[in-house]
Amino acid sequence: MTEAAATLSQEDYILFEQTKRKHRYKQFIKGMLFLLPSIVLFSVFLFYPLLRTIYLSFFLTDASGAPTVFIGWDNFVTLFQSSIFQQSIKSTFLFVLYTVPLTIVVSLFLAIIANEKLRGIGFFRTIFSSGMGISVAAASVFWLYLFHPTIGFLNIILDTFRLEKISWLTDPSWALIAISVTTIWMNIGFTFLILLGGLQSMDKYLYESADVDGAGYFYKLRRITIPMLSPTLFFVVTVTIINAFQTFGQVDILTQGGPQNATNFIVYSIYREAFTNYQFGSASAQAIILFIIILIMTIIQFKLGERKVHYQ
């Protein structure tokens, strides 16, 4: 009798395990069905282009982009031996160095001002964030006129003060600065809005406690505002760095990578190599290098920057 009960119990256990596996399988199928639209979109627009780019980077291609001759790592070796590509990497990193810190600092300054409870501050919030509504092409054309060597507003100001006019977009020593100023102006709106949202989501009791203790404005800014805003700052810095490495539109409209490759950033170099020179293998190799650079920068940002993030 005991043996029969044990056998029945074992059969029930096996049945229970089978039912549980069927339930897990049904849950997995249901989850995959919900994810299917995203999987299809990612496969078509992300995974396949990535794998195709890696594949093409090891080939010479014809004018239509079809691979012709397998050359292994030769595309990468040729790139790192090219003075033009070396200049492209240098210009890209200088551009990131110029734009990211200034964008964050200016946006943070404007966000702190806009967070104050002052009459009419809503108007200034709208003005500060209005750059988000302007396309890259429109903003670039606007700055194209400002940088014009003869009728540009910036040179008119210099001429008013009897200063020498500057060839903003045709002088190698000024072109990178001009592109950087344009990019900072274009990115301030988005960065400002994110930082303002972070400021307005802070708990007010910390400031009330600091006021009771007699803390000054700059003490509260240094000890409360910046630490509490660190998660938002971490996000903004990471996104701004990635966007800076992917800059293209303003370069294409303002300088076309010139003068003397001073603004030939990696993304524009990829575009020119693929769609002007029809060297899709070399362009794919540059794209892989850019992907690795952005990946490394993001990992460094997470390793070093996240240590200083204070979550509530």
Secondary structure, 3 states (H helix, E strand, C coil): CHHHHHHHHHHHHHHHHHHHHHHHHHHHHHHHHHHHHHHHHHHHHHHHHHHHHHHHCCEEECCCCCEEEECCCHHHHHHHHCHHHHHHHHHHHHHHHHHHHHHHHHHHHHHHHHCCCCCCHHHHHHHHHHHHHCCHHHHHHHHHHHCCCCCCHHHHHHHHCCCCCCCCCCCHHHHHHHHHHHHHHHHHHHHHHHHHHHHHCCCCHHHHHHHHCCCCHHHHHHHHHHHHHHHHHHHHHHHHHHHHHCCCHHHHHHCCCCCCCCCCCHHHHHHHHHHCCCCHHHHHHHHHHHHHHHHHHHHHHHHHHHHHCCCC
